[in-house]
Amino acid sequence: MNEENISIQSNQKFTSGNLGLFVRLPLTKHNMSMASLLCRMQMNESELFPDPGLQQVELQQRYSFQFEAVVQLFGKEMVISYLANFVEPQEILDPDYNYRQIAETFAGLSTRPLITPSSVQLAQRQLEEEYQELMAEPSNAALSAFFNNWYADQPDYAASFIGSIEDITKATSQEVRRFADAIKTQASCVFGHVYDARQVKRLLQKKLQEEGWPGLALDFGSRDLLISAPDLRIEKTDE
């Protein structure tokens, strides 16, 4: 594990802390689709809380612990971001609420997705409904058509919302599991701002080593993010 890939800074001015685990991947239609599906599944449930309703209840009981899994685009690459915000333990008179619990919760939600046929189907239904709502907006439909025209020869860059809805709805739990195992080997890093930075860094290093995340040993930086613009010598209009 590369020490430089885990940067936790001390922040003693605020009553809340934050942590983020970031995974860098090549931007392809398949990666975008699988990442969107996996992130939605992780927002619903996990091995820690194996029920869509249970996860939200448990996080709320942990003093409104907030967790988000999102996909962000950066040129020719994409980043899966696992983000957490929480109340600092010294603000709460509860001996069971401490940095160990916070680190274990964050690492568990980020690295231990619950991947079953039913969890995949739930996320597929949610994303399909979300996609239909997005495409019902004329501006979104126009933007999607523009990208499909602009990147006609580079289709991996065309699906800028959630990837390919066809790939998402056809995905199996085995495919999602292979993708989840593969992202562990991709360049990753952890950032955070907490009151006791040294303790949280130590706890996260130990937990992520236990979970097995070799991507934290790789250089996260990237120097080639630009997508070359295609040479389009045509004029085309659409209503």
C-alpha positions as CSV (number, residue, x, y, z in Angstrom):
1,M,0.0,0.0,0.0
2,N,1.4,3.4,-1.1
3,E,1.4,5.8,1.9
4,E,1.0,8.7,-0.5
5,N,-2.3,7.3,-1.7
6,I,-3.9,7.8,1.7
7,S,-4.0,11.5,2.8
8,I,-6.0,12.3,5.9
9,Q,-5.6,15.9,7.1
10,S,-6.4,17.2,10.6
11,N,-9.3,19.5,10.8
12,Q,-10.0,20.8,14.3
13,K,-12.3,23.7,13.3
14,F,-15.5,21.8,12.3
15,T,-17.8,19.4,14.1
16,S,-18.1,17.1,11.1
17,G,-15.5,15.0,9.2
18,N,-15.4,13.6,5.7
19,L,-13.7,10.7,3.9
20,G,-13.4,9.7,0.2
21,L,-12.2,6.6,-1.6
22,F,-11.6,7.3,-5.3
23,V,-11.0,4.7,-8.0
24,R,-9.8,5.7,-11.5
25,L,-10.9,3.7,-14.6
26,P,-10.7,4.1,-18.4
27,L,-13.9,5.7,-19.7
28,T,-15.7,3.0,-21.7
29,K,-19.4,2.4,-22.2
30,H,-19.1,-0.9,-20.3
31,N,-17.2,0.6,-17.4
32,M,-19.7,3.5,-17.2
33,S,-22.7,1.1,-17.2
34,M,-21.3,-1.3,-14.7
35,A,-20.0,1.5,-12.4
36,S,-23.4,3.2,-12.4
37,L,-25.1,-0.1,-11.6
38,L,-22.6,-1.0,-8.8
39,C,-22.8,2.4,-7.2
40,R,-26.6,2.3,-7.1
41,M,-26.4,-1.1,-5.5
42,Q,-24.0,0.2,-2.9
43,M,-26.3,3.1,-2.1
44,N,-29.1,0.6,-1.5
45,E,-27.5,-2.1,0.6
46,S,-24.2,-3.8,1.5
47,E,-22.8,-6.9,3.2
48,L,-22.8,-4.8,6.4
49,F,-26.5,-4.0,6.1
50,P,-28.0,-6.6,3.8
51,D,-31.4,-5.0,3.2
52,P,-32.4,-1.9,1.3
53,G,-34.3,-0.5,4.2
54,L,-31.8,-1.6,6.9
55,Q,-28.9,0.4,5.5
56,Q,-30.6,3.7,5.6
57,V,-32.0,3.1,9.1
58,E,-28.6,2.0,10.5
59,L,-26.8,5.0,9.0
60,Q,-29.4,7.3,10.4
61,Q,-29.0,5.8,13.8
62,R,-25.2,6.4,13.6
63,Y,-25.8,10.1,14.0
64,S,-26.9,10.7,10.4
65,F,-23.8,9.1,8.8
66,Q,-24.0,10.0,5.1
67,F,-22.7,7.8,2.4
68,E,-22.7,8.3,-1.4
69,A,-21.3,6.3,-4.3
70,V,-21.1,8.3,-7.6
71,V,-19.4,8.2,-11.0
72,Q,-17.6,11.3,-12.3
73,L,-16.2,11.8,-15.8
74,F,-12.7,13.3,-16.4
75,G,-12.0,13.4,-20.1
76,K,-11.0,9.9,-21.3
77,E,-11.2,8.5,-17.7
78,M,-13.8,8.1,-15.0
79,V,-13.7,8.1,-11.3
80,I,-15.8,6.1,-8.9
81,S,-16.1,8.2,-5.7
82,Y,-17.2,6.8,-2.4
83,L,-17.9,9.7,-0.1
84,A,-18.8,9.8,3.6
85,N,-19.7,12.7,6.0
86,F,-20.2,12.2,9.7
87,V,-20.4,13.9,13.0
88,E,-17.0,13.9,14.8
89,P,-17.0,11.4,17.8
90,Q,-15.9,14.0,20.3
91,E,-19.1,15.9,19.7
92,I,-21.2,12.8,20.8
93,L,-21.3,11.5,24.4
94,D,-21.6,7.9,23.2
95,P,-18.6,5.5,23.8
96,D,-19.8,3.1,21.1
97,Y,-19.5,5.9,18.5
98,N,-15.8,6.3,17.7
99,Y,-13.4,6.4,14.8
100,R,-13.1,2.6,14.7
101,Q,-16.8,2.3,14.0
102,I,-16.6,5.1,11.4
103,A,-13.6,3.6,9.6
104,E,-15.2,0.1,9.6
105,T,-18.5,1.5,8.3
106,F,-16.9,3.6,5.5
107,A,-14.6,0.7,4.4
108,G,-17.5,-1.8,4.5
109,L,-19.9,0.3,2.5
110,S,-17.2,1.1,-0.1
111,T,-15.5,-2.2,-0.5
112,R,-18.1,-4.9,0.4
113,P,-21.1,-4.6,-1.9
114,L,-23.9,-7.1,-1.6
115,I,-24.2,-8.6,-5.1
116,T,-27.1,-10.9,-5.5
117,P,-29.7,-11.4,-8.3
118,S,-32.3,-9.5,-6.2
119,S,-29.9,-6.6,-5.4
120,V,-29.0,-6.3,-9.1
121,Q,-32.6,-6.3,-10.2
122,L,-33.6,-3.6,-7.7
123,A,-30.8,-1.3,-8.9
124,Q,-31.7,-2.0,-12.6
125,R,-35.3,-1.0,-12.0
126,Q,-34.2,2.2,-10.2
127,L,-31.8,3.2,-13.0
128,E,-34.2,2.4,-15.8
129,E,-36.9,4.6,-14.2
130,E,-34.3,7.3,-13.6
131,Y,-33.1,7.1,-17.2
132,Q,-36.7,7.3,-18.6
133,E,-37.2,10.5,-16.4
134,L,-34.0,12.0,-17.7
135,M,-34.8,11.3,-21.4
136,A,-38.3,12.8,-20.9
137,E,-36.5,16.2,-20.5
138,P,-36.0,17.7,-24.0
139,S,-32.6,19.2,-23.0
140,N,-31.3,15.8,-21.8
141,A,-32.6,14.1,-24.9
142,A,-30.9,16.7,-27.1
143,L,-27.7,16.4,-25.2
144,S,-27.7,12.6,-25.6
145,A,-28.4,12.9,-29.3
146,F,-25.5,15.4,-29.6
147,F,-23.0,13.1,-27.9
148,N,-24.2,10.2,-30.1
149,N,-23.5,12.3,-33.2
150,W,-20.3,13.8,-32.0
151,Y,-18.8,10.5,-30.8
152,A,-20.2,8.3,-33.6
153,D,-16.8,6.9,-34.2
154,Q,-15.9,6.8,-30.5
155,P,-19.0,5.3,-28.9
156,D,-17.3,4.7,-25.5
157,Y,-17.5,8.5,-24.9
158,A,-21.1,9.0,-26.0
159,A,-23.0,7.6,-23.0
160,S,-22.4,10.5,-20.6
161,F,-25.4,10.0,-18.2
162,I,-25.3,6.5,-16.7
163,G,-23.7,4.5,-19.5
164,S,-25.7,2.2,-21.8
165,I,-29.2,1.5,-20.3
166,E,-29.3,-1.7,-22.5
167,D,-26.1,-3.0,-20.9
168,I,-27.4,-2.1,-17.4
169,T,-30.7,-3.9,-17.8
170,K,-29.0,-7.0,-19.2
171,A,-26.2,-7.3,-16.6
172,T,-26.1,-10.3,-14.4
173,S,-24.9,-10.6,-10.8
174,Q,-21.9,-12.5,-12.1
175,E,-20.9,-9.7,-14.4
176,V,-21.3,-7.1,-11.6
177,R,-19.2,-9.3,-9.3
178,R,-16.4,-9.5,-11.9
179,F,-16.5,-5.7,-12.3
180,A,-16.4,-5.1,-8.5
181,D,-13.4,-7.5,-8.1
182,A,-11.6,-5.8,-11.1
183,I,-11.9,-2.2,-9.7
184,K,-9.9,-3.2,-6.7
185,T,-6.8,-3.5,-8.9
186,Q,-7.3,0.0,-10.5
187,A,-5.4,3.1,-9.3
188,S,-7.1,4.3,-6.1
189,C,-6.6,6.9,-3.3
190,V,-8.2,8.0,-0.1
191,F,-8.6,11.6,1.1
192,G,-10.2,13.0,4.2
193,H,-10.5,15.7,6.8
194,V,-11.0,14.6,10.4
195,Y,-10.1,15.8,13.9
196,D,-7.7,13.0,14.7
197,A,-6.0,12.4,11.3
198,R,-3.3,10.0,12.5
199,Q,-5.8,7.6,14.2
200,V,-8.1,7.6,11.2
201,K,-5.3,7.0,8.7
202,R,-4.0,4.0,10.8
203,L,-7.5,2.5,11.0
204,L,-8.3,2.9,7.3
205,Q,-4.9,1.5,6.3
206,K,-5.5,-1.6,8.4
207,K,-9.1,-2.0,7.2
208,L,-8.4,-1.6,3.5
209,Q,-5.5,-4.0,3.8
210,E,-7.9,-6.6,5.3
211,E,-10.4,-6.0,2.5
212,G,-7.7,-6.4,-0.1
213,W,-7.4,-3.3,-2.3
214,P,-4.1,-3.5,-4.3
215,G,-5.0,-0.4,-6.4
216,L,-3.9,1.8,-3.4
217,A,-0.3,0.9,-4.3
218,L,-0.6,2.4,-7.8
219,D,0.0,6.0,-8.9
220,F,-3.3,7.8,-9.0
221,G,-2.2,10.7,-11.2
222,S,-2.9,10.8,-15.0
223,R,-1.4,13.2,-17.6
224,D,-3.5,12.3,-20.6
225,L,-7.2,13.1,-20.0
226,L,-8.1,14.9,-23.2
227,I,-10.4,13.4,-25.8
228,S,-9.3,14.3,-29.4
229,A,-12.1,16.2,-31.1
230,P,-13.4,14.4,-34.2
231,D,-13.0,16.1,-37.6
232,L,-16.7,16.5,-38.6
233,R,-17.2,18.1,-42.0
234,I,-20.9,17.8,-42.1
235,E,-23.9,19.9,-41.1
236,K,-26.9,18.2,-39.5
237,T,-29.9,19.6,-37.7
238,D,-32.5,17.9,-35.5
239,E,-35.8,19.0,-34.0
